[in-house]
Amino acid sequence: MKKKVIHFITALIIYGLIGWLMTYFLEDENHNPWFFILFWAVSMALAELFIFEKIRNRKKK
């Protein structure tokens, strides 16, 4: 359980930085770029934890 929490927090940080870079370089006309960054980071971290990790583990076997 502790490993999953650490994995989730790390994914939040990484995807948060990617979301910030996307809003910075694409110069999107979002009214609230922080909402996009937060939504992107949380949704991708959850997808990483529940979907991508399971697919990666199945490919290893």
Phi, psi and omega in degrees: 000319180296325179294321179292323178294316178296318178299317180294316180295319177296318178296322176300316181295312183294312181289332174295317176295320178296318177297319177296318178297321178297316180289328181288312185277329180276346180047051180291150182273036177295140177288330180223090183294334180291329175296316178298315181298314180295315179297316180298313184295314182292315182294318179289326177293320177293320177296320177299316184289317188260339184245300187295322180295320179292321178295317179297320179292324178292324179290332179292327185282000000 
